[in-house]
Amino acid sequence: MDTEQRRRGILETAREEGAVEVNGLAGRFRVAKETIRRDLHALEEHGLVRRTHGGAYPVESAGFETTLAFRTTRHVPQKARIAAAAAESVGDAETVFVDEGFTPQLVAEALPRDRPLTVVTASLAVASGLAGTEQTSVLLLGGRVRGGTMATVDHWATRMLAGFVIDLAFVGANGISREHGLTTPDPAVGEVKAQAMRSARRRVFLGIHTKFGAVSFCRFADVGDFEAIITDTGLPAAEAQRYSLLGPQVIRV
């Protein structure tokens, strides 16, 4: 197996398993740990993985995106804390946009139930979870349903969303960086998110620490477009401060 084949194999393993470790890869491919470290460095240089202490995890891109089912198995305690903090930020908002994804789904579950609230979403999971709530009205955006994320996209969704003025939008992303803003792999998804940004008076980004520094294919917003960023304590305080200098309040929970 040559270097290119091995690196392709490492990337495939990372995408299948969600993360890889140097020790395990060295054994699997029968090469030295230092060779694996060089491979991971090269893959990171190409924006395909993000390195961690002792390993790496894949970056979502135009050619790779995790499914909603997979996301429900990763960093669940951190996502639950982010969702709880997001729900506390609703304030007096009467209309709320909830993005697709597992963390926004947790936000929907944590939204106040003791007063009238209108929730606009592209997520079938969010809509079905809130549909039976007595004081919550749910508006599900129409369009083509993406099987991996169970959310609607394309012009039907964006056209419907463009007709609203929303008090607060909870928005997720596949990557957020100070240089490239917020990104997502699919152009159709990026259009829905961009329209949500345009339609909302207030905008809050939700994302675990692994999203920071990652860059995907389609840019839909700048860091400074948000009033707040809610993440977990896995994001170092110094890095949080750098993002806050671009405008938003950064809340680590």
Secondary structure, DSSP 4 states (H G I P E B T S, - for coil): --HHHHHHHHHHHHHHHS-EEHHHHHHHHT--HHHHHHHHHHHHHTTSEEEETTEEEEPPBTTB---HHHHTTSSHHHHHHHHHHHHHT-TT-SEEEE-SSHHHHHHHHHS--SS-EEEEESBHHHHHHHTT-TTEEEEEPPSEEETTTTEEESHHHHHHHHT--EEEEEE--SEEETTTEEEES-HHHHHHHHHHHHHEEEEEEE--GGGBT---SEEEE-GGG-SEEEE-TTS-HHHHHHHHTTSSEEEE-
